[in-house]
Amino acid sequence: MMTRNKGNTQRQIRASILCLICACTVLLSGCSKAANETTQVTTEAPTTEATAPAATNNATEQPNTSSGTNTEGIPAGVSVQRVIKEVTLKDGYHKKIELLTDGGKRVTITDSTQKIVLQQIEYDGKISAVNGKQVTVKVEGGGEQTITIPDHVVIEDEDKLGLMPGVEIEWAVNAEGQIESVELED
């Protein structure tokens, strides 16, 4: 029970840091875009939630193909299954979490001009096999994936579990398909 609380606390800290980064970005960018554009985008997003075109609202002549072309930052052969959560944050920022067919969750944060500020895919699963830094994982809600953890990525392992079969693992992949962070949990 204590490790779940620790995991929740870590997620809350990460979310706080992400919000702080977004706030700093807003302050540094000046946010001088017209307010009318942002209100139109936020009012249109709920009516088209099923097709998930929020990141591609600038391409108005392609609304029928937006669900098929909304593959930015998604691995080949993977598609969006459904939108899990879509919220408007402070200062016109927009956060969208989508469930992918491979079990990952794509998190996209856009600013008031619909420019992507952050996009990554988060995975959770259980390690089934290990060969050095090459790890085979049974992904929650998906199949098995074999990932290779780059040398420059520090593995967060507060409980000193190590890369062992049966250990829960979380990792985040950026839009270029590179692993950015890895965390082990009991």
LOKEKOL-295788 format. One record per residue: x, y, z of N, C-alpha, C in turn; residue number from 1; residue in three letters. Coordinates in pm, 1 decimal, padded with zeros to 6 digits. Each point is the difference from the previous one (the first is absolute). Layout:
N
R      npx      npy      npz     capx     capy     capz      cpx      cpy      cpz  nr rest
R        X        Y        Z        X        Y        Z        X        Y        Z NUM  ALA
...
END
This chain:
186
R      npx      npy      npz     capx     capy     capz      cpx      cpy      cpz  nr rest
R  00083.1 -00118.8  00000.0 -00083.1  00118.8  00000.0  00087.4  00125.0  00000.0   1  MET
R  00111.7 -00007.2  00069.2  00087.9  00115.6  00008.9  00060.2  00034.1 -00136.1   2  MET
R  00032.7 -00103.6 -00083.0  00060.7  00027.0 -00129.6 -00099.3  00062.5 -00096.6   3  THR
R -00127.9 -00032.3  00010.9 -00100.2  00063.2 -00087.0 -00013.2  00147.5  00034.6   4  ARG
R  00003.6  00032.5  00128.8 -00005.1  00139.8  00039.9  00121.5  00075.3 -00051.4   5  ASN
R  00115.8 -00067.0  00003.9  00122.3  00061.6 -00050.3 -00013.0  00023.5 -00150.2   6  LYS
R -00055.7 -00095.8 -00073.5 -00020.5  00016.0 -00144.5 -00096.6  00112.7 -00029.2   7  GLY
R -00107.0  00008.9  00077.8 -00095.9  00109.0 -00019.2  00064.3  00134.0  00030.2   8  ASN
R  00080.8  00005.0  00104.6  00068.5  00123.7  00035.2  00094.9  00041.3 -00111.6   9  THR
R  00070.7 -00096.8 -00056.3  00092.1  00030.1 -00109.4 -00075.4  00052.0 -00121.3  10  GLN
R -00116.1 -00056.6 -00030.1 -00080.1  00048.3 -00112.1 -00048.4  00142.3  00025.6  11  ARG
R -00039.0  00028.5  00124.6 -00044.6  00134.5  00033.6  00113.7  00100.1 -00013.6  12  GLN
R  00119.0 -00039.5  00040.4  00116.2  00087.5 -00012.8  00029.1  00024.9 -00146.8  13  ILE
R -00004.7 -00103.5 -00081.4  00024.0  00015.5 -00143.9 -00104.0  00091.7 -00063.3  14  ARG
R -00125.5 -00017.2  00038.5 -00106.1  00085.5 -00054.4  00021.7  00145.0  00041.2  15  ALA
R  00042.9  00021.9  00122.9  00027.6  00136.0  00047.3  00114.7  00062.3 -00077.7  16  SER
R  00103.8 -00077.7 -00023.4  00114.7  00049.5 -00076.1 -00042.6  00033.0 -00142.8  17  ILE
R -00082.0 -00085.0 -00061.5 -00048.2  00024.5 -00134.7 -00080.7  00128.9 -00006.5  18  LEU
R -00087.0  00021.7  00099.3 -00078.9  00123.6  00004.7  00090.5  00120.8  00016.8  19  CYS
R  00104.2 -00012.9  00081.8  00094.9  00108.6  00020.2  00072.6  00032.0 -00129.7  20  LEU
R  00039.8 -00101.5 -00073.9  00067.4  00020.3 -00128.4 -00093.5  00071.0 -00097.6  21  ILE
R -00125.5 -00043.6 -00004.6 -00097.4  00064.3 -00088.2 -00018.9  00146.4  00037.4  22  CYS
R -00010.3  00028.1  00129.5 -00018.4  00137.7  00045.3  00119.8  00086.3 -00036.6  23  ALA
R  00120.2 -00053.8  00016.4  00120.5  00074.0 -00037.1  00004.6  00025.7 -00149.6  24  CYS
R -00041.1 -00097.5 -00079.0 -00003.0  00015.8 -00144.8 -00094.7  00112.1 -00039.0  25  THR
R -00115.5  00005.5  00065.1 -00097.2  00105.3 -00028.3  00058.9  00136.3  00033.9  26  VAL
R  00063.2  00010.1  00114.8  00057.1  00127.6  00041.4  00110.8  00044.9 -00094.2  27  LEU
R  00081.4 -00094.0 -00045.1  00111.4  00034.8 -00087.7 -00044.0  00027.2 -00143.7  28  LEU
R -00109.0 -00061.4 -00044.0 -00042.1  00016.2 -00139.3 -00075.1  00130.1 -00022.8  29  SER
R -00060.8  00055.1  00102.7 -00071.8  00125.1 -00015.8 -00146.3 -00017.7 -00031.4  30  GLY
R -00039.4 -00113.7 -00057.0 -00139.9 -00029.8 -00032.0 -00072.0  00117.8 -00062.6  31  CYS
R  00049.2  00051.2 -00111.4 -00061.3  00116.3 -00062.4 -00094.5 -00036.1 -00113.9  32  SER
R -00039.0 -00124.1 -00012.8 -00093.4 -00041.4 -00105.4 -00140.1  00046.7  00032.5  33  LYS
R -00083.9  00010.4 -00101.5 -00136.5  00048.4  00018.5 -00080.7 -00095.4  00085.7  34  ALA
R -00076.3  00054.4  00093.6 -00080.8 -00081.8  00090.7 -00115.7 -00066.5 -00073.3  35  ALA
R -00047.9  00058.3 -00109.8 -00112.3 -00057.7 -00073.8  00032.4 -00138.1 -00055.2  36  ASN
R  00123.0 -00020.5 -00043.3  00038.0 -00130.5 -00054.1 -00009.0 -00107.6  00107.0  37  GLU
R  00044.3  00029.5  00121.2 -00000.8 -00101.8  00104.0 -00141.1 -00034.7  00043.9  38  THR
R -00089.6  00098.2  00004.5 -00135.8 -00032.4  00041.5 -00071.0 -00083.6 -00104.9  39  THR
R  00030.2  00022.7 -00127.4 -00061.6 -00081.5 -00104.3  00048.5 -00143.9  00009.7  40  GLN
R  00127.3 -00019.3  00024.9  00055.5 -00134.9  00008.2 -00059.1 -00074.8  00118.7  41  VAL
R -00009.3  00065.0  00116.6 -00050.4 -00069.8  00117.0 -00148.2 -00031.6 -00011.7  42  THR
R -00076.6  00080.1 -00073.7 -00141.0 -00031.9 -00015.8 -00021.1 -00109.0 -00103.7  43  THR
R  00089.8 -00013.5 -00095.1 -00014.1 -00104.1 -00101.3  00046.5 -00136.3  00049.4  44  GLU
R  00096.3 -00004.6  00090.4  00059.7 -00126.5  00043.3 -00101.8 -00098.2  00056.9  45  ALA
R -00092.7  00039.6  00088.8 -00092.9 -00098.6  00054.5 -00094.6 -00058.8 -00104.3  46  PRO
R -00035.5  00075.4 -00104.0 -00094.3 -00052.0 -00098.2  00063.9 -00100.9 -00094.3  47  THR
R  00132.2  00002.1 -00012.4  00068.4 -00092.5 -00090.5  00088.9 -00096.0  00076.4  48  THR
R -00032.6 -00026.5  00126.0  00083.8 -00083.0  00085.5  00020.7 -00141.3 -00055.7  49  GLU
R -00099.0 -00056.4 -00066.6  00010.9 -00136.8 -00049.5  00105.5 -00013.4 -00108.3  50  ALA
R  00021.8  00102.9 -00080.8  00100.1 -00009.5 -00106.1  00136.1  00050.7  00043.7  51  THR
R  00009.0  00063.5  00117.5  00124.6  00045.2  00061.4  00084.4  00089.0 -00089.3  52  ALA
R -00055.5  00109.1 -00062.3  00081.3  00084.0 -00084.8  00058.0  00122.0  00069.4  53  PRO
R  00002.6  00006.3  00131.3  00040.9  00121.0  00070.7  00140.0  00045.2 -00039.9  54  ALA
R  00090.8 -00092.4 -00024.2  00134.8  00039.1 -00036.8  00008.8  00040.2 -00145.9  55  ALA
R -00101.9 -00025.6 -00079.7  00005.5  00030.0 -00142.6 -00112.3  00092.3 -00043.1  56  THR
R -00045.6  00089.0  00088.0 -00109.4  00090.3 -00032.4  00033.5  00097.3 -00112.1  57  ASN
R  00128.2  00024.0 -00028.1  00037.8  00092.7 -00106.4 -00034.3 -00055.3 -00137.5  58  ASN
R -00010.8 -00130.8 -00014.7 -00030.8 -00061.3 -00129.0 -00150.1 -00023.0 -00008.4  59  ALA
R -00074.5  00103.8 -00034.1 -00145.6 -00010.8  00002.4 -00055.9 -00078.5 -00117.1  60  THR
R  00074.0 -00015.0 -00109.7 -00055.7 -00072.3 -00113.2  00012.8 -00151.6  00011.6  61  GLU
R  00054.6 -00051.8  00109.8  00017.7 -00143.2  00015.3 -00066.8 -00055.3  00125.4  62  GLN
R -00122.8  00037.5  00034.2 -00057.2 -00051.5  00123.9 -00031.4 -00147.9 -00003.7  63  PRO
R -00030.0 -00057.8 -00115.8 -00036.7 -00141.0 -00007.8  00118.8 -00092.2  00017.2  64  ASN
R  00119.5  00047.6 -00030.1  00117.7 -00085.7  00009.8  00083.8  00030.2  00122.8  65  THR
R -00046.6  00087.5  00088.8  00083.4  00039.3  00113.6  00030.5 -00117.1  00092.4  66  SER
R -00094.2 -00092.7  00017.6  00028.6 -00113.4  00088.2  00102.7 -00092.9 -00062.5  67  SER
R  00005.6 -00008.1 -00130.4  00097.9 -00084.6 -00066.9  00135.4  00065.5 -00011.9  68  GLY
R  00004.8  00133.5 -00003.3  00127.0  00068.4 -00015.7  00053.2  00053.3  00131.7  69  THR
R -00070.0 -00020.6  00109.5  00042.8  00047.4  00130.4  00099.8 -00099.3  00059.7  70  ASN
R  00107.8 -00027.6 -00072.4  00097.9 -00099.0  00042.8  00132.6  00064.1  00037.4  71  THR
R  00001.5  00131.0  00020.5  00122.7  00068.3  00035.5  00054.1 -00054.4  00132.1  72  GLU
R  00123.0 -00048.1 -00002.2  00062.8 -00051.0  00120.4 -00042.4 -00140.0  00038.9  73  GLY
R -00073.6 -00070.1 -00086.7 -00045.7 -00135.3  00030.5  00082.6 -00099.3 -00081.4  74  ILE
R  00042.2 -00112.4  00060.2  00076.4 -00101.1 -00074.2 -00079.5 -00056.2 -00118.4  75  PRO
R  00070.7 -00049.3 -00099.4 -00063.6 -00059.3 -00117.5 -00087.7 -00117.8  00040.9  76  ALA
R -00117.2 -00010.4 -00060.9 -00091.5 -00109.6  00029.0 -00085.2  00020.5  00123.3  77  GLY
R  00016.0  00112.7  00068.3 -00076.8  00029.9  00120.2 -00095.3  00114.2 -00032.8  78  VAL
R -00119.7 -00006.6  00057.2 -00096.3  00107.6 -00022.6 -00065.2  00040.7  00131.7  79  SER
R -00073.0  00110.5 -00005.6 -00070.7  00048.9  00117.6 -00127.7 -00081.1  00016.0  80  VAL
R -00017.3 -00059.3  00116.8 -00119.2 -00078.9  00029.0 -00115.0  00090.8  00043.5  81  GLN
R  00030.1  00091.1  00095.1 -00101.0  00094.4  00046.9  00067.8  00110.6  00079.8  82  ARG
R -00073.2  00109.6  00018.5  00047.2  00109.9  00083.6 -00040.8 -00031.1  00143.7  83  VAL
R  00098.4 -00005.0  00089.5 -00026.7 -00029.3  00140.8 -00043.1  00126.9  00072.6  84  ILE
R  00072.5  00108.9 -00023.6 -00025.7  00124.0  00072.3  00040.9  00116.9 -00087.2  85  LYS
R -00078.6  00107.0  00005.3  00030.5  00120.4 -00075.4 -00042.8  00118.5  00084.9  86  GLU
R  00095.6  00082.8  00040.5 -00030.6  00112.9  00087.4  00069.3  00126.4 -00049.1  87  VAL
R -00059.5  00113.8  00033.9  00061.9  00128.5 -00027.3  00066.4  00046.1  00128.4  88  THR
R  00127.9  00034.6 -00011.5  00077.7  00044.5  00114.4  00002.1  00152.7  00003.5  89  LEU
R  00074.2  00056.1  00091.7  00013.1  00144.9  00010.6  00062.3  00059.2 -00126.1  90  LYS
R -00031.4  00125.7 -00025.2  00060.6  00079.5 -00106.9 -00016.7 -00061.6 -00138.1  91  ASP
R -00109.1 -00072.3 -00022.8 -00027.9 -00054.0 -00132.2  00072.1 -00129.1 -00033.6  92  GLY
R  00073.9 -00055.7  00092.2  00066.4 -00127.7 -00025.1 -00104.2 -00111.6  00000.2  93  TYR
R  00027.8 -00104.5 -00075.8 -00094.6 -00109.3 -00017.4  00075.5 -00131.9  00018.5  94  HIS
R -00055.9 -00091.6  00079.5  00063.5 -00130.4  00024.2 -00093.1 -00109.3 -00047.2  95  LYS
R  00057.2 -00093.6 -00075.5 -00077.8 -00110.8 -00053.7  00076.4 -00129.6  00025.5  96  LYS
R -00070.7 -00099.3  00055.8  00059.8 -00131.8  00024.4 -00078.3 -00100.3 -00082.9  97  ILE
R  00072.0 -00073.2 -00086.1 -00063.1 -00096.3 -00090.3  00054.5 -00139.9  00026.1  98  GLU
R -00089.6 -00097.8  00001.6  00039.8 -00139.6  00014.7  00037.0 -00054.2 -00137.4  99  LEU
R  00116.4 -00062.5 -00008.9  00047.5 -00056.1 -00127.0 -00025.4 -00150.1 -00004.2 100  LEU
R -00001.9 -00055.6 -00119.6 -00028.2 -00142.8 -00016.0  00109.7 -00089.1  00056.7 101  THR
R  00121.5  00054.3  00022.2  00107.4 -00080.9  00057.6  00006.0  00010.7  00152.6 102  ASP
R -00100.3  00067.5  00062.1 -00004.7  00011.9  00144.6  00060.7  00128.2  00053.6 103  GLY
R  00064.3  00078.2 -00084.9  00058.9  00126.5  00043.2 -00104.4  00109.4  00011.5 104  GLY
R  00038.8  00107.1  00067.4 -00086.1  00117.5  00012.9  00077.0  00118.7 -00054.2 105  LYS
R -00053.5  00059.8 -00110.1  00065.1  00117.4 -00057.5 -00051.6  00123.9  00071.4 106  ARG
R  00093.6  00077.1  00057.9 -00032.4  00124.1  00069.3  00047.6  00114.6 -00088.2 107  VAL
R -00094.3  00088.6 -00035.7  00032.9  00114.6 -00083.7 -00047.0  00126.2  00070.8 108  THR
R  00090.9  00096.2  00014.2 -00034.8  00129.9  00055.6  00028.5  00103.2 -00108.1 109  ILE
R -00103.3  00081.2 -00030.3  00014.3  00105.3 -00100.8 -00022.9  00135.1  00066.5 110  THR
R  00059.9  00102.9 -00060.7 -00020.4  00134.5  00053.1 -00123.6  00062.8 -00064.1 111  ASP
R -00022.4  00127.1  00025.1 -00121.1  00067.3 -00047.5 -00006.0  00011.9 -00151.7 112  SER
R  00113.3 -00017.3 -00069.0  00001.1  00005.6 -00146.5 -00001.6 -00139.6 -00062.2 113  THR
R -00027.2 -00102.7  00080.8 -00003.0 -00140.4 -00040.5  00137.8 -00054.7 -00037.4 114  GLN
R  00105.8  00068.2  00040.8  00136.2 -00050.1 -00019.9  00029.7 -00101.0  00110.1 115  LYS
R  00055.6 -00115.2 -00038.5  00030.2 -00104.7  00097.5  00117.4  00042.4  00087.4 116  ILE
R -00025.1  00002.5  00131.2  00102.0  00033.9  00098.3  00067.7 -00126.5  00050.3 117  VAL
R -00079.5 -00105.5  00022.1  00051.3 -00127.1  00049.2 -00080.0 -00112.2 -00063.8 118  LEU
R  00070.7 -00100.8 -00047.7 -00068.3 -00119.5 -00049.0  00088.6 -00120.4  00032.4 119  GLN
R -00058.7 -00094.4  00070.9  00072.8 -00122.0  00033.6 -00099.2 -00113.9  00017.4 120  GLN
R  00052.7 -00121.5 -00006.6 -00081.4 -00119.0  00022.7  00051.0 -00065.3  00127.1 121  ILE
R -00094.0 -00030.4  00089.8  00035.3 -00063.3  00126.7 -00048.0 -00144.2 -00000.7 122  GLU
R  00085.9 -00089.4  00048.3 -00032.4 -00142.5  00006.5  00016.6 -00049.6  00143.0 123  TYR
R -00084.1 -00095.0  00039.0  00010.5 -00069.7  00128.3 -00004.0 -00148.9 -00030.1 124  ASP
R  00076.4 -00077.7  00074.7 -00004.8 -00143.9 -00019.1  00085.4 -00073.6  00100.9 125  GLY
R  00012.5 -00130.1 -00023.5  00078.2 -00086.8  00088.1  00111.4 -00063.7 -00082.4 126  LYS
R  00120.3  00002.0  00054.1  00114.9 -00058.3 -00069.0 -00016.2 -00151.0 -00005.0 127  ILE
R  00016.9 -00057.7 -00121.7 -00007.7 -00145.3 -00012.3  00136.2 -00062.5 -00030.1 128  SER
R  00092.2  00076.7 -00058.7  00134.6 -00051.9 -00027.8  00098.1  00116.6 -00009.2 129  ALA
R  00126.5 -00028.0  00036.3  00103.2  00103.0 -00002.2  00126.7 -00057.5 -00060.9 130  VAL
R  00062.7  00079.0 -00089.6  00129.1 -00035.4 -00056.7  00082.0  00128.7 -00005.2 131  ASN
R  00070.7  00030.3  00108.2  00073.7  00126.0  00009.5 -00097.7  00115.1  00011.5 132  GLY
R  00007.7  00094.8 -00095.6 -00093.6  00114.0 -00000.4 -00115.1 -00024.2 -00096.4 133  LYS
R -00005.9 -00119.8 -00055.9 -00113.1 -00037.6 -00085.7 -00101.8 -00073.0  00088.1 134  GLN
R -00121.4  00057.7  00006.7 -00101.2 -00047.2  00093.4 -00127.4 -00033.8 -00076.7 135  VAL
R -00055.3 -00118.7  00026.8 -00129.1 -00038.5 -00057.1 -00105.0  00024.4  00106.7 136  THR
R -00106.6  00072.6 -00041.3 -00102.1  00044.1  00094.8 -00137.6 -00041.5 -00049.2 137  VAL
R -00083.2 -00053.0  00091.0 -00141.7 -00024.6 -00027.1 -00070.6  00130.5  00033.0 138  LYS
R -00042.0  00073.6 -00104.4 -00059.3  00131.8  00016.6 -00145.2 -00013.5  00045.2 139  VAL
R -00039.2  00081.2  00100.0 -00139.1  00002.6  00044.6 -00087.0  00047.2 -00115.1 140  GLU
R -00101.7 -00080.0 -00033.9 -00091.0  00037.7 -00107.2  00056.2 -00023.5 -00138.7 141  GLY
R  00111.8 -00067.4 -00011.7  00061.2 -00025.4 -00129.7  00074.8 -00131.7  00002.5 142  GLY
R  00082.8 -00020.1 -00098.8  00077.1 -00122.9 -00008.4  00136.2  00014.7  00064.3 143  GLY
R  00093.0 -00082.6 -00044.3  00137.0  00008.7  00049.3  00080.0  00094.5 -00087.5 144  GLU
R  00090.7  00073.4  00062.8  00091.7  00088.2 -00071.3  00139.3 -00024.0  00052.3 145  GLN
R  00095.5  00004.4 -00089.9  00139.7 -00006.7  00040.3  00058.8  00138.4 -00020.5 146  THR
R  00051.4  00057.0  00107.7  00059.3  00133.1 -00007.0  00147.2 -00008.6  00035.7 147  ILE
R  00078.1  00091.5 -00054.2  00140.4  00011.3  00036.0  00017.3  00134.2  00068.8 148  THR
R  00040.0 -00003.6  00125.0  00015.9  00122.4  00078.3  00134.9  00062.2 -00036.6 149  ILE
R -00001.2  00122.7 -00053.3  00125.9  00065.4 -00037.6  00089.5  00023.6  00121.5 150  PRO
R  00130.2  00004.5 -00024.4  00096.2  00018.1  00109.0 -00017.3  00133.7  00070.7 151  ASP
R -00043.6  00104.4 -00071.9 -00010.7  00132.6  00060.6 -00124.9  00016.1  00087.8 152  HIS
R -00093.4 -00095.6 -00005.8 -00121.6  00008.0  00080.4  00026.4 -00061.8  00137.3 153  VAL
R -00026.0  00079.9  00104.3  00017.7 -00047.6  00137.3 -00128.8 -00070.7  00041.7 154  VAL
R  00013.5 -00123.2  00047.8 -00115.9 -00078.3  00042.9 -00032.9  00037.3  00143.8 155  ILE
R -00121.0  00053.9  00020.5 -00044.2  00033.7  00135.4 -00038.7 -00129.4  00070.3 156  GLU
R  00073.8 -00032.2  00105.7 -00019.6 -00126.6  00070.9  00022.7  00022.5  00148.8 157  ASP
R -00094.2  00071.6  00063.3  00015.8  00035.7  00141.2  00003.8 -00121.4  00092.3 158  GLU
R -00069.9 -00106.5 -00036.9 -00004.8 -00119.6  00084.2  00111.5 -00099.3 -00031.3 159  ASP
R  00089.8  00037.1 -00090.4  00114.8 -00085.3 -00037.9 -00046.8 -00137.5 -00049.4 160  LYS
R -00100.9 -00000.7 -00086.5 -00055.8 -00124.7 -00052.7  00085.0 -00057.5 -00112.4 161  LEU
R  00055.1  00085.6 -00082.1  00079.0 -00044.3 -00113.8 -00088.7 -00050.0 -00113.2 162  GLY
R  00059.3 -00016.2 -00115.7 -00072.7 -00051.7 -00116.4 -00013.6 -00151.1  00015.8 163  LEU
R -00112.1 -00041.7  00057.9 -00024.9 -00141.0  00027.2 -00140.0 -00037.7 -00046.7 164  MET
R -00020.7 -00124.9 -00044.3 -00135.9 -00043.2 -00036.0 -00095.8  00015.4  00117.8 165  PRO
R -00121.9  00046.3 -00029.1 -00101.5  00020.0  00101.9 -00006.4  00140.6  00055.7 166  GLY
R  00101.5  00081.1 -00026.2  00003.4  00137.6  00049.9 -00083.3  00088.0 -00093.0 167  VAL
R -00079.2  00091.2  00058.4 -00078.8  00093.1 -00080.1  00090.7  00109.6 -00053.8 168  GLU
R -00024.6  00039.3 -00125.1  00082.5  00100.3 -00065.7 -00090.1  00100.4 -00070.2 169  ILE
R  00039.6  00125.7  00006.8 -00066.5  00107.4 -00073.2  00106.7  00070.1 -00082.6 170  GLU
R -00034.1  00035.2 -00124.5  00094.5  00075.0 -00080.7 -00074.8  00096.0 -00090.5 171  TRP
R  00069.8  00107.0 -00036.5 -00057.6  00102.7 -00086.6  00083.9  00011.0 -00126.3 172  ALA
R -00068.4  00012.4 -00114.1  00064.3  00008.7 -00130.6 -00038.4  00133.9 -00061.6 173  VAL
R  00098.5  00074.2 -00053.0 -00030.1  00129.1 -00061.3 -00055.5 -00018.6 -00142.2 174  ASN
R -00031.9  00110.2 -00065.9 -00061.8 -00004.4 -00132.4  00092.7 -00061.5 -00106.0 175  ALA
R  00129.9 -00001.0  00026.9  00095.8 -00061.1 -00093.6  00018.9 -00149.0  00025.1 176  GLU
R -00068.9 -00054.2  00101.0  00008.3 -00142.4  00029.4  00113.7 -00037.5  00093.4 177  GLY
R  00062.3  00097.8  00063.9  00112.0 -00026.6  00089.7 -00048.8 -00004.3  00145.0 178  GLN
R  00050.6 -00094.4  00075.8 -00035.4 -00012.7  00140.9  00061.1  00115.8  00076.3 179  ILE
R -00084.2  00071.9  00076.2  00047.3  00114.9  00077.0  00018.4 -00030.2  00147.9 180  GLU
R -00088.5 -00086.5  00055.3  00010.8 -00030.1  00141.8 -00048.4 -00142.4  00026.3 181  SER
R  00054.9 -00060.5  00105.5 -00037.3 -00134.8  00040.8 -00010.1 -00001.9  00152.5 182  VAL
R -00105.6 -00062.0  00049.3 -00018.4 -00010.1  00144.4 -00042.0 -00141.4  00036.2 183  GLU
R  00060.9 -00054.8  00103.3 -00034.1 -00133.3  00049.1 -00080.3  00013.2  00127.9 184  LEU
R -00100.3 -00086.2  00015.9 -00084.1  00001.4  00119.7 -00021.1 -00141.4  00048.4 185  GLU
R -00030.1 -00011.8  00127.5 -00022.9 -00130.0  00061.8 -00133.8 -00054.9 -00040.3 186  ASP
END
